[in-house]
């Protein structure tokens, strides 16, 4: 069952399920956490995972339905991610490394033999279509978003790309404008700068491209969600807290504390 974003009735839902990558579950609040403030009395399940791809998300949607039996009082949302990712379930854990072309997990020989940008589009648009149709067949309210447009990273001179997207036009048209287009103006600004010992020398800071909480709020607002002062206040307060942090340890400490003390902001994972 699909719903009109502008006329969504938050009061009818008893559970809220969110799926995605680090844009859905991160060290600071994301779109899913902000939206949860509009429905504070629901059970909130956030199955986002850093580095996760669209294949992982689709599998988790199916598993969550098998476990929790999505029904008429459930709101299920997913934010699709970039397509050049490889997800694997290995020895009881998901191995998700983000963009395969920037990950240190794969050497040049592997990339030359197995990685193909258009191939990832062909794979993921099919997987996303299956997941979208699956959600439509369920009694729950299903909403699909995307962090980037489906032709992101594709060669603009490759004339076969528009043909692929035309084949899947129903899927493409079912997703509103991406976060990248609608809020970020097709440029990943730094959401915050901080010290991370895994990436910085002492005294240095790194820029983190993940949108800050206010950016996520703005995106939801631009999509037409009837957000109130409750979620705006949460986004602004989260941004103020984030700006005061100087290191990844600070960020994790303050936001993990806030999640632990607020039941509706818990992050629950399956498999």
N, C-alpha and C positions, 0 to 999 in steps of 0.2 A: 504494500500500500504506500503510495507516494502522497506527500502533503505539500500544501502551499506555504512557503516559508513566512510570508507576510501575515498569514492568518493562523499560524500554529497556536494551538491551545495547550500550553505547558501543563495546565492543571490536570489533564486527563492521563498523564503518564506516571507510572509507579516505578519504572526502571529506565535508566539511561545507559546505553552501551556505546562506547566510542572506540573506533579502530583507526590505526594509522601508524606513522613512523614517529620520529622525534618531534615533528610538528604537532603531534597529538599528545604525547607524553614526554615531558622534558624536565630539566632541573628547575625551571621556572614555569608558571602557569601558561597553558596554551588555550586555543579556542575551545577545547572540550571542557577544561576546568572553568573557564569563564561562563560558558553556556550552562554549566551545571548549577551556577548560582541563581539562574532563573527558575530552577526546579529543585530547590534545596531539600525537599522532603523525599525525593526518590532515592533508590539504591543506584549508586553511580559506579559503573564498571568501565575502567579505562584500560583497554588492551593495546594501546599504542606501545611501540618499542623502537628505540634508537637504531637507525640503520636498516629497519625493516622495509621490505619491498611489497609490491602489490600482490605477489603470489602468497606471501605469508599472511597478509591482511585477509585475503579471500578465504584461506584455509581456517583462520581464526574465527571468521564470521560463521562458517559452517559448523565449526566445533562448538562455538558459544551457543548457537541455536540448538545443537544436539544436547548440550548440557543444561541450558536454562529454558529451553522451549519458548522462543519469542512469541508474544501474544499481543492482543489489541491494546494493551496499556504499556507497551514498551516503545521507546524511542531508540532507534538504532542508526548511528551515523558513522560514516567513514570518510577520511580524507586521503585520497590516493596520492601517491608520491612519484618521484622521478622513476623512470623505467629502467635505467641502466644499473640494476641491482640483481644480486643472486642470493636467494634465501635457501637455506638447507637445514633440515632437522637431523642433527647428528648426535648420537649417544645421549639422548634424553634432553637435548637443548637445541634451540634455534640458533643457527650461526648466521648473523646478519651484519654485513660490513659496509653497508651504504653503497655509494657510487663505485662501481667496479673499477673505473678508470683512475680513481684517486685513492683507492684502498691499497694498503701495503700487503694485503693477503694474497694478491695474484701477481705473478711475475709477467714480464713482457711476453714470454713464450706462450703462456696461457691466454693472454689477451689476444695475441695474434691468431691463435688457433680457435678460440671459442667465443670471443666477445664481438658483438656486432650491434651498433646502435639501432639500426632499422630492425634487426632481429628481435631486440628487446621490445620494440613497439609492437611488432606482430604478436609476440607472446603476451604482453601485458594487456593490450587492448582486447584480446580474446578472453583473458582471465577476468578482466574487469567487467566485460559484457556478461559472462557467466554469473559472476557475483551479483551484478546489478539485477539480472533477471531472477536470480534466486531470492534476493530481498523483496522484489515485487510480488513474488508468489506467497510471501509470508503475511500473516495478519498484523504484524507490527508496522509502525510508521518508519519508513526507511528513507534516509537522506544521504546522498553521495556528494562530496565536495572533492576538490583537488588542489594540491599546493601549486602545481604548475600545469600549463596547457599540455594536452596529449602529444603535441609535436615538439615539445621542448627537447633540445639537444639534437634534433634531427637536422639533416642537411637541407637548407632552404632551397637548394637547387635541384634536389632529388624530386622529380615529378611524380614518383610513385607514392610519396607520402600522402598527398591529398587524396589519392585514389584509395589508399588503405583506410583513411579516416572517413571517406565517403561510404565505404562498405559498412562501417560501424557508426554511421551518423546518428542512429537512435541513441546509442550509448553516449556519444560526444555531446549531443544536444540535451541529454538528461542531467548533465552536470553544469552548474552555473560557472561564471568566470572564476578563474583560479585566484588564489591568494597572491600569487606572483604578479598577475595582471591588474587585479582590482585594487589592491592595497599597496603593493610594493612598487608599482610603476615599472615592472620588469627589471628590477634591480634589487639584489639582496643587500640592503644596508645592514650595518652591524647592529644587532639587537642590544649588545652590551659588550664592554671590554673589561677583561679581568685577567688575573694571573692564573695560569694552569701549569703546574710543574711538569706535566707530560708534554707540553708544547712550547713552553717559554723558558728562557734563561732567567735567572734571578734578577728581579727589578724590571723585567719586561711584562707586557700584557698582550693578549691576543683579542682580535675582534671575532665575535660570534655572530654568524649570519642568521641565526634563528630569530624570528620577529619577537619584539618585546610584547608584554601582555596587552598594552594599549593598541598595538597594531592588530592583534588578533580580535580585540573588541571591535575596532573600526571595520575590519573585514566582515564580521558577522552582521554589523549594523548596515553596511553597504549592500549585503545580500538581501536585506529586508527583514531579518529576524526582529520581532518586537521586543527589543531589549529594554530593560528598565534601569533606573538609577542604581539598583542593587548590583548588577553585573558591571556597570560602569565604575562604581566605587571600588569594587574588587580589583578591576583592571588597573585603576589609578593607584590604589594602595600597593598592589603587587609591583608596579613599575617603580614607585617611590622606594620600596624595600630593595628592589634589584639594583637601583642606582647607587645605593649605599654599600653594596658588596664590592670587595676588592679582589677576591679569589674564588676559584671553583669550590673550595672548601666552605667559604662563607655562604655561597649560593645554596649549596646542598644542605648545609646545616639549617639555615633559616627556612627554606621552603619545605624540607623534609619535616621539620618541626610543625609547620603550619598544616601539612597534610595529615600528620599523625594526630593532631588535636581537633581536626574537623572531619568527622566520619564521611561526609558526602564528597570529600576530596581524595578518598583512598584510591590507590592504583592496584588493581587486581589482575594477575596474569594466569593464563591457562597454558598447559603444555610448556 
